[in-house]
Amino acid sequence: MPREEAPQQAKGANRRRFAVSRPVPGSKAGRKTKGMLAGVISAVVIVAAGAGVVSASSLVPGPDTARELEVPLADVPAGPSTAVCPAPAQLLEGTPVGTDPQFSPVSSTAKSFLNALVLSGKEGTLPGSRVTSLSGEGLAEISKAPQQSQAPAAGEPALQAAVLSARAVEGVDVVAADAVGNQQPSTSALMKYSATDGDLRGIAAAGCQQPGNDYWILGANTTLGRTSILNLNNPSGTPATVSLDLYGKDGQIQAAGSRGLLVPPGTTRTVALAGLASGEASLAVHLRSTGGPVAATIQQSVLRGLTPGGVDFLSPGAAPGVRQVMTAIHIPDGTALKTISEKSGFEDAAPALQITVPGPADAVVEIRLYGSNGERTLPGKAAVTAKAGSVTEVPLTGVPEGTYTVSATSDTAMVAATRSARGLQAEEPGDFAWSPSSLRLGSQHIVALPNDGNATLVFGAPDGRAKIDYTAVTRDGKVRKAGSIDISGGTTATVRVPEKVDDAEVAGYVVSASGDPVFGSLMLGTEERPDIAIVATQEGAQGQEKVPVRIGY
């Protein structure tokens, strides 16, 4: 979610009142207080000599019995950015025993590539950035670190970009960038997998993710022919202990082996979710870690008999809240969709919304669907009751074909995600993609693009009116002229990404939003096959942070 600027505080609002007691002259307490005060004054004089911020006279009480001291705000030094990218999709070998899977080669056509963008600050200086392995081994340089004595270029500074294009991926990669000028670096990286044959045929993509300690991931499925593999990556130097809360259609699942999963520093732990919760068509995972932060994705795949049904990387969505918004939902032709979704084993070949309520109370959820021409009503599903502690699935059918935004609003905190699917012939391979709930767009979100296939920027504005500015970044590192679109409330807008801008290949976009809340995602596909992948737009770089510093003992 874009970081909102803190409102200006009124004069005196950032002050703290300290009471100064005055002893009775000549009393025993007074003599003791004098001794204590002398010691305190001596200590403060030492501090003042070193720091020059406190004087001894400031502790001598004045005529009043209370004094007001300013509580200063201190700048928090900006730190480096670390984003963990998932490993290529892996084919599960046989039926897993327990939660530890074994893997076999995917296919001869499988390929995985990493693409990344690093943006300069307003002064035009690029941060040092690189690709490393999970254990910290250097793999590739994206941009060199600026020299300390480097003077700014003459003239008006301009944004620049460093681009990493089509780096072949063999394992978990980490994209790291340094802070410059005490500002967080602006980066984005995307890993895309594709295969045209084999059981994992289709495309899957995920944005490289900042490690954290609390995630919700929806969309897992452990029924017959479905495979869910949870990947836990620890890029830090501290061991992480991970616990999983699992939710299914009938409530929370108590699973032996879901607690205390140790992920050593610089390693990956892989968990076959069928070993914890088998036969679950709608499985939500709440992940919490102590110690080191982790990055987490679920590799989800479908195989209907001998026919591949697609592959996807499920990524964490927004934290529980009373409103969740998902963009880039693809809803195909209704007649063909009805025919295939009624076949046995094809229940998950249709678009749907999944809602998980983690609290003890049921949630009454209002569902609204916004297309390019405005709001569409779901037949008989304008509001549903989602049971507490369980996963509720709502079909997104009965509306015209198109690309949509879904808004779910409730009186109780919830998490949500939506499924899209392509491929309407039961005998032909298909593909699917999950769109997690995302955060409101703000300023300077970086969107990295893959090096092949089709790409579309999708924006949804549930209410009011919003403006989107989008600026192409080409693979030669140049930031091109910005374009803009106005989005009416209750609609979805799309921007088809061209292959080239000014005769240079497009590597990504800088996206900024203003006005009422608007949300965004990147939709990927191919011309020749019914492939689909959806990546929610990630947070922009954080601005300068300040914290109050209170001096006391």
N, C-alpha and C positions, 0 to 999 in steps of 0.2 A: 504494500500500500504506500503511495507517496507520502512522504513525511510532511506533515502540516506544520507551518510556521507557528511558533508559540506567540500568543498575543502579547502586546506590550503591557507590562505591569504598571500599575499606578504608582506614583512616587510614594515610597514608604512601604509598599506592599511586600518588598523583599527584605524587610528588616525583622530582627528578632529582639524581643525585650528581655533583658537580663536584670534580675533583681539584685541590688547590692545592699546587704545588711550593714547597719552601723552599730557597733557595740557601745555599751554604756561606758563613759570615761571612768577610769580608775578601778573598774571591776576586774575580777579574776578572768572572766571571759574576755574582757578587753585586752588584758596583758597577753593572753594566749593568742588572741587574734592579731595583736601587733607582731608577735613572733612569726605567726604563719604568713602575715602579709609581707613581712620583710623577706621571707624565703621566696614567696611568689614573685615579689618585685625583682629580686636578684635573678631568678630564672628568666623572667620576661626581658630584663636588660640584656641577658646573654642572647636570647632569641632575637631581640631587636638589633643587636650588633651584627648578627649573621644575616638576617633577612630584611632589616630595615622597614618592618611593617607594624611593629607594636612598640610603644614607648611606655616607660614606667609610670609616667603621670597619668596615662589612660586608665590605670587601675585605682587611682586615688578618688574616692567618691566626692562628687560635687554636692551642691545644695540639695539635689533631688535624691530620692532613695532608689531610683531606677534610671537606667540609661539605655539609649537605643544605639546598637552597633550594626553597621551594615554587614549583611551576609553576602560576600562577593560571589559572582558566577565565574567559574574557571572553565577555560576551553579544554575539551577532552581531545587529546591528540588523535588524529585519524589513523586508523590501522590499515593493514593490507586487506585486499579482497581475496577470498578463497572460494572457488566454485568446483564442486565435484561432479564429474560427468559419468554416466553409467557405462558399464562395459557392454560390448556387443551382445545381442541376444544369443542364448545358448539352448541347445536342444536337450531336453531331459532324456536320460538313457534308462529305458525300462520303467518299472513302477518303483517309486522311491520307498525305501524302508526307513520309517521315522521321518526326521526333518532334514537330513543331510543328503542332498541330491548328487547324482553323478551325471556327467554330460558327455555328449558325443558330437561329432562334427555336424554343422547345420546343413550346408549345401555348398555346391561349387560356385553358385552365383551370389552368395551372401557377401555383403560388404558394409563397412561401417566407417563413417567419416566424421571428423570434428571440425567445426567452423567456429571462429571466435572473432569478436570485435572489441577493441580497446579504444576509448575516446579520450582525447586530451581535455585538459581544463580550459577555462575561458581564455587563459593567457597563451594557449597553444602548445603547452608542454605535455608530451606523452609520458605516462608513468612507465617504469620498467615492468614488463610482464612476460610470462613464460608458461609453458606446459610442463608439468612434472608427473611422475608416477605417484601413486598413493603413498608410497614410502618416502617420497621426496627426491627421487632421482630425476635430474634434469633431462627433458626429452626434446624440447624445442623452445626457441626464443620467439616471442611475438614482437616485443619492442624493447630497445635498450633503455637502461635507466639513465635519466638526464644527469649530466655532470653538475656538481655542486656550484662550480664557478660559471656555469653557462648563463650568458646574458640573454634576455628576451630579444627576439628578432625585431628589427626596426619596422615601424608601421603598425597598423591596427592588427591585434592578434586575431587569429582565425582558428576555428576548430579543425583538428586533424584526427585521423584514425589510423590505428595499426590493425591489419587484417591477417588472420590465419585461415587459409583456405584448404579444405579437403585433406586434412591430415588423417592418414589411415589409423584406425583405432584397433588395438589388440587387447586392451584391458581397461581398467579404470584410470581415467586421466583427471588431473587437477589443473585448473586454469587459475593462476595466481597473478595479482597485480599489486604494485606498491602504491602507497599514498603519495601525492605530490602537492606541495604547498599546503599541507595540513588539511587536505580534502580527500574524501573517499574516492577511489578510482571508479570510473564508469566502464563497466564491462558487460559482455553477454557472450555466452557460448552455447552451442547446440550440437548434440550428438544424434546422428540419424543412421538407422539401420535399414537395409533393404535386401530382399531376396526375391527372385522370380520363380523359384522352385523349392521343393522340400516342404517339410511340415511347418516351418516357420516362414512361409511365403507371405509377403506383404511389406509394409513399411512401419517403422516405429521411431519416434523421436522424443527427446526430452531435453529441456533446458538444464544446463549444468547448475547445480544447486548449492546454496550456502548451507554449511552444516548447522544443525540445530539440535535441540533436546526434546522437542514435542511436535509430533506430526499426526495428521489424519490422512489416510489413503483409502479411497473407496473404489469399487469396481472389480475386486477380486472374485474369482469363481473357481471352485474346486470340485465341480461335478464331473461326470464321465466325459472324457475328451477335452477337459479344460485343465490348464496347468498354470499355477500361480507360484512364482519364485520371488521371495523377498530378498533383496540385496541390501546389506547394511555396510556402509563404508565409513571408516574412521580415519580422517586425514590428519588428526592431531597427534601430539606426543603423549597423550594421556589415555589410559584404557577406558573404554566405554562399556557400561553395563546397561543392556536394553531389556525392557519389559514390554510385552504386547498385550493389549486388550482387544479381544476379537468379538465382533458383533455380527449376528446372522439374522435371517428372517424371523426366527422364533425367539430372539433375545440374545443376551450376552453368552458367550461360549467359554466355559471353564476348561482350559486345555493345559495338561501337564507339559512342561517344557517351554512354556511361553514366558517364563520369568527368568531374570538373571542371565540373559544371553551375553557372554563376554565377547567384545570385539577389541582385540589388542590394537595398539597404535599402528597406523600405516597398513592396515589389513582390511579384508572384506570377509563378512560372514554371510553365508547364503542359507536361507531357510525355505524348504518346500512347505507351503502353507497347508497342503493336503494332509501332512503329518500332524498338524494341530487341529484342523477343522475340515474334515472331508465331507463331500456331498453338499457343500454350501453354494447355492446359486448366486447369492448376494452376500458378500463378505466384506466388512469394513474393518480396518486395522488402525488402532490408536497406538502409536509408538512413543515411548518415553525413554530417555537415556539419562543416566547419571555419570559423572566423570567427564570424559571427552564427548564433544558433540559428534553427531553422525549425519550422513546423507543417506536417504532411503528411497528406493523405487521398487515397484513390483513388476516383474516381467510376466505379462498375461498372454496366453495363447489359446487358440481353439483349433481342434481337429475333429471333424465330424466324419467318422469312419475313416476313409482314405482321403477326404477332401479338406484341405487347409481352410480354416475360417478366419485367419488373421493373427496378428501379433501386435502388442502395444506395451509401452512403458507407462505404468500408472505412477503419477507424481503426486506429492502432497498438495492439498488445497488449502483454502483459508481456514482459520481457526473457527470453532463453534461460534455462531452468532444468530441473531433473529432474522437476518437477511443474507441470502447467498445468491450470487449471480454467476452464470456460466455463459460463455459466448462460443460461437462457431459450431453450433449444433447442426449437423446435416440431417435433414428429413427427406427421404426419397419419395418417389411416386406412390400414392396411397394404395392403388389397386395391386401393383406388384408386391408391395410391402405386406399387404394383408395375406396374400397367397403364400409367401414364403414363411412368415412368422407363425402361421397356423400349422406348419409341418413339425413333426416331432424332432426335437434336437435343435430347432432354429429359434427358440424363444429369445435368445440373446442376439439375434440377427436384426433386431428392430431397435429404433431409438427409444431411450428411456431415461427417466430421472430417478436417481437413488438418493434417499434421505436417511440419515442416521441421527437419532436423538440420544445423546449420551446421558441425559439427566433422568430423574425419577418420574417426570410427568410427561404424558402424551403431548404431542404438538399438533395444533391445527394449522396446516400449511396452505397458504394461498399460492397457486401456481399461475404465472403469467408468461405468455409466449409472444415474442416480438420478432416480426419478420421485416423485410425491406419495405413493405407497404403498411406497416403498423401492427397493432396487436391482433393475434388470432386466438380464438377460444378453443380450448381442448374440450371435446365433447364429454360432458359429465364429469370432468376432473378439475374444475376450477378451484376446489378446495378438497384436501384429503386430511385424514387423521393419521399421523405417523406415531406408532407405538413407542413408548419409552424403552430405551435400552435395546433397540432392534433396528433392522434395516427395512425400509419400505420402498418398493419399486413402483413407479408410475409410468405407464406407457406414454410416449409422446407421438401419438398417431391421430389421424382424423383431421389434419391440416394440410394445405397445399405444399407441394415440394418446394424446398428452399433452404436457406441458411438462417438460423434463428439464434436469438438470445433468450435464455430462460431465467426468470426471477422467481425465487421461492422465499416467501415471507411468512414468519411464524410468530406466535406469542411465547415460544420457548426456544432456547439456543439449540442449534442443529448444525450438521455439516451436510454437504451435498455435492453431487457430481452428475454429469450427463454422459450417456453413451450415444455415439453415432456409428452407423454401419453402412457399408457399401457392398454391392454384389447381391443381386436379387434372383439369381438362378441357383437352385438347390444343388445342381450337379457341378457348378463352377466354383472355383475359389473365391472367397470374399475377404473383407478386411473390416476392422472396427477401430475406434479410437474413443478414449474417455477424455472429457473436458472437466478438469477440477474447478471448483469455485475459485474465483480470483479476486484481487483487490482493486479498488478504484484507481484509475490511472491519474498520474500527476504530471510532473515535468521530467523530461529527459530519460525516458525508458529506452534502453538499447535492445533492439531485436536482431539477433543474428539469424542469417538465412542459410539453408543447406546449399550445397554446390550443384544440385540437380533436382529435377522434378518441378512441379508447379507449387506456387506459394501465394496465399491470399491473406491480407490483413483483415481481420474482422473486428468491428466495434459495435457495442450495444449500449444504448442509453435508455434505461427503464423509465426515467421521468425527466421533465424539464427540457433543457436544450444544452448541447455541448458542442465544442469545437475541437477538432483534432488537427494538429500540425504534424506532418510526417516528412522526414528528410532522408533521402537516400544516401547511403555510404557505399562507394564503389570499391572494388577490390584493389584499386591503386591507392587507397587510403584517403581519397578526397571526399569531403562532405559537400553534397550537391545542394541545389536550390530546393527550398521546402515547398511542399504542397499542403493543402488544407481541405478539410471537409466540415460542413456543419451537419450535426445529427439532431434530428427532432426526437423529443422524448417518445418512448414506446416504439422505437424502430431499431433495425440493425443495418449497418452500412459495411460494404466490403470494398477493398482496394486490391485489385489484381496486381501482383508484383511483376514488373516487366523484366525481361532477361537483361536488358542493358539500359543505362541512362547516360546520355552524352557519349555513346560508343564505348562505355566501360561497364563491365559486369557488376551487377548489384550484389553487395555482400551483406547488407542489412539496412536497418532504418533506426533513426532517432525519433521517438514518438513522444509528443507532449499533448496534454489535454487541459482544457479550461471550461468553465461553466459548471453545469450540473454533473452528477456522477456519471462516468462512462467507463466501460470495461472492455478489455481487448484480448484477442488470442491470434495465433498464427495457425492457419489451416494448410496442410500439405497434401499433395496427391500426385498422380501421374496420369498422363493422357491415355496410355495403352491399357491400363489395368484398373480395377476398382479398389485402388489403394487409398488409405486415409490415415493421417496423423494430426493431432491437435496439441499445440503447446501454448499454455497461458502466458501472457506477457508478465514478466517478472518486475519486482520492485526496482525503482531507480536508485542511484547512489544516494546515500544519506548525506545531508548537509552537515555543517559544523555543529557539534553538540556542545552544550554547556551544562554544568552541574553546579548547584550551590555548595560552597565550602564553608563549614561552620568550625570555628576555632573554639575549642573547649578542653576541659579536663575532667 
